[in-house]
Amino acid sequence: MDLFLAGNTLASLGRLADLMERGLPEAAPGNPCGGSKVKDVLEDVMRWTERGERVAVATVIGVKRSAPRPPGAKMAVTERGEVSGAVSGGCVEGAVVEAAREVLVEDRPRLLHFGIADSEAWEVGLPCGGEIDVFVEPYRP
């Protein structure tokens, strides 16, 4: 199982149908909405920590309205800036990487909130607005 999703409302069934139509997001060069499966991110985290790297892990913990990645999506960032996974499909990835590196320096977790109103979404190339909450924490093996 790659995703655990609600299916109890028309909106959640619509999101499920969208995922089924386009397939689960996979790592693909040039695919801004893609991303690694959680298993792949965790394998990178293990590899990085085995070589002595410090790593921060970002996890989508909440979504309202439209979002390219579901709750549970993960991104890992090393102190050198290597990245695995995705939490937003490109819209906020840079800010999350920067925050993850700060989390490693401060050695304290951080909750990030990103959002855009429906009225502003079209101007930046999105079909509709949405919000995501991302929890970033130092990985401790």
Residue, then its C-alpha position, 0 to 999 in steps of 0.5 A: m500500500d502506498l497511500f491511505l486515503a479517505g473515501n467517504t465524501l464526494a471530494s475525497l472520491g474525486r481526489l481518489a479518481d484523479l490519482m487513479e487516472r494519472g497514477l501514483p506519483e513516481a520519481a521521473p525526471g522533469n515531472p514536477c508533480g512526481g516524487s519518490k515513494v516513501k520507501d525510496v526516501l527512507e532508503d536514501v535516509m539510511r544511506w546518508t546516515e550510514r555515511g555520517e550525514r545529518v538528515a531532516v525529514a519533512t512530512v505533509i501532515g495536512v492538506k486543505r482543498s487542492a494539493p499535489r501531494p497527499p498527507g504522508a508524502k515525505m522529503a529528506v534533506t541532508e545538511r549538504g542540501e541533497v534532496s530525496g522525495a517531494v512534499s508539494g510537486g515543486c510549488v514550495e520545495g525550495a522553502v522546505v529545503e531551506a527550512a530543513r537545513e535550518v532545522l538541522v542547524e537549530d536541532r529543533p523541529r518546525l511546522l510550516h504552513f503554505g497556502i494560496a487563495d483560489s483568487e490568486a491561484w490562476e495568476v501563478g499557474l494553478p487551477c485552484g488554491g490550497e493549503i498544506d502543512v509540513f512538519v520538518e524534523p531532524y532524523r534521529p536513527 
